[in-house]
């Protein structure tokens, strides 16, 4: 793929719409192209705003509807004759949605998400869902605040892009990451408010991509820093920040 073609893939990359080969080629290109890095960061922030604005809570009765539907989904049709190769392939294509549903449900059951008989796990799942919904609501309010502003930068060492969004009127900030390099076991990304050179803990990134509402008010901070810390985080940075995103 030519360099000219790679320049056109920023939007598709931010939307995770590239196939593995294209993604690998583009990430190599991204390591050396500042213009594409900034464009990816802008697309990432925009997609996050659009997604947050359209997000709706998961219906509380969804699990019950899925469980009720299990009895009506036939996993395998009856055999009527020796299938031909073409007929077998056609049936596989028709049955694929049911197989996919069955596989998804099996994974969910294995993870405890649909183990309704285990009340404790169900309560924990509801608590996690509530916490995630509250986090999403805060992120949505922050991204759609009239005075919301953003700053983006690449994370050294892997081509990942980090974006910080903040609102002075709400005294809140959020961190959005895409493609940050995976970390060795026993370490985590920790975020910090930069209070004129003094770093104040602001939260831990649970994954290498996603969005997080930072803990605590902006309260006059100059920006947000990112460090690699031991699992569980640190009270003070133990390493030099990978990047500091200024509030400017």
URFENZI-V35339 format. One record per pair of residues at least 12 apart in sequence whose C-alpha atoms are under 7 Angstrom apart, sorted by sequence separation. I is the first residue (numbers start at 1). J is the second residue. D is the distance in whole Angstrom. If there is no record, write none. Layout:
i->(I;I)
j->(J;J)
d->(D;D)
This chain:
i->(113;151;152;163;164;191;202;203;227;150;151;163;190;191;202;227;150;151;162;163;190;202;227;150;162;189;190;226;227;149;150;161;162;189;225;226;148;149;161;226;148;149;160;161;225;226;148;160;161;225;6;147;160;224;225;160;223;224;145;158;223;224;75;158;223;142;222;223;142;155;196;222;10;14;182;195;196;181;194;195;180;193;194;7;10;11;14;179;180;194;204;10;14;178;179;193;194;177;178;193;194;11;177;178;192;193;177;191;192;176;177;191;192;201;139;176;191;175;176;190;191;175;189;190;199;174;175;189;190;174;175;189;190;173;174;188;189;173;187;188;187;188;187;188;190;186;187;172;173;186;171;172;171;171;139;135;164;156;53;155;52;155;152;49;151;151;41;38;37;45;41;41;31;30;27)
j->(125;163;164;175;176;203;214;215;239;163;164;176;203;204;215;240;164;165;176;177;204;216;241;165;177;204;205;241;242;165;166;177;178;205;241;242;165;166;178;243;166;167;178;179;243;244;167;179;180;244;26;167;180;244;245;181;244;245;167;180;245;246;98;181;246;166;246;247;167;180;221;247;36;40;208;221;222;208;221;222;208;221;222;36;39;40;43;208;209;223;233;40;44;208;209;223;224;208;209;224;225;43;209;210;224;225;210;224;225;210;211;225;226;235;174;211;226;211;212;226;227;212;226;227;236;212;213;227;228;213;214;228;229;213;214;228;229;214;228;229;229;230;230;231;233;230;231;217;218;231;217;218;218;219;213;213;245;242;140;242;140;243;245;143;245;246;152;152;154;163;161;163;159;159;159)
d->(7;6;6;6;6;5;5;6;6;7;5;5;6;6;5;7;6;7;6;6;5;7;5;4;5;6;6;5;6;5;7;6;7;5;6;6;7;6;5;6;6;7;6;7;6;7;5;4;7;4;6;6;4;5;6;7;7;5;7;7;5;6;6;5;4;7;6;5;7;7;7;5;6;6;6;5;6;7;5;6;5;6;5;7;6;7;6;6;6;5;7;5;5;7;6;6;6;7;4;5;7;6;5;7;5;6;5;7;5;6;6;6;6;7;7;4;5;6;7;6;7;5;7;5;7;6;6;6;6;4;7;5;6;6;5;6;6;6;7;5;5;6;4;5;6;6;4;5;7;5;5;6;5;6;6;7;7;7;6;7;5;7;7;6;6;7;6;7;7;7;6;7;5;6;7)
